[in-house]
Amino acid sequence: MSSMLRRTLLRKMGLMICLAMTAGGVTADRDSHISLQAPLPQPDWELPLIANGSGTLSNSDLQGRVTYLDFWASWCGPCRLSLPALNRLRQTFSPEAFNVVAISVDYVEEDALDFLARYPVEYPIAIDTTGDSGRAFAVAGMPSGYLIDKKGMIREIHVGFRKGDEAILQERITALLEESD
């Protein structure tokens, strides 16, 4: 993807989120869970896996099931809570219907791997040392999660993570799984 096209997509995604928020197209719970009343298409991305898989993973690999896409970093305090909580949450649903994918935004892969050695998870972990995917998703804080429906549309954005968030996520995931295609 050319740098000009990438910048255009980044601006468009950020603008779409801002417009949705100012036009009343969102509802927020606990100041960190944003429900989009008009779903947004997720940006295209493809990243190398560093844990729980090999090769690369892309948004097109996730079509057909509900996915929680989690941006995190080794220096993120709340990520010590979120990664294990998301692992437990993932285990409550059928892997054919729901998955968690995490994208580390660390610039150094070893930092991410050290973190994962202390806080192991079973879901795929990709890394983006360039920050391009974080900019494409307009990541606003760590961790930032995107609840994506079966059609690849962003339905919710979750910024930060604190105790109790997994219960809210479980409700939202269940609702998306119950939607007909």
Secondary structure, 3 states (H helix, E strand, C coil): CCHHHHHHHHHHHHHHHHHHHHCCCEEEECCCEEEEEEEEECCCCEEEEEECCCCEEEHHHHCCCEEEEEEECCCCCCHHHHHHHHHHHHHCCCCCCEEEEEEECCCCHHHHHHHHHHCCCCCCEEECCCCHHHHHCCCCCCCEEEEECCCCEEEEEEECCCCCHHHHHHHHHHHHHHCCC
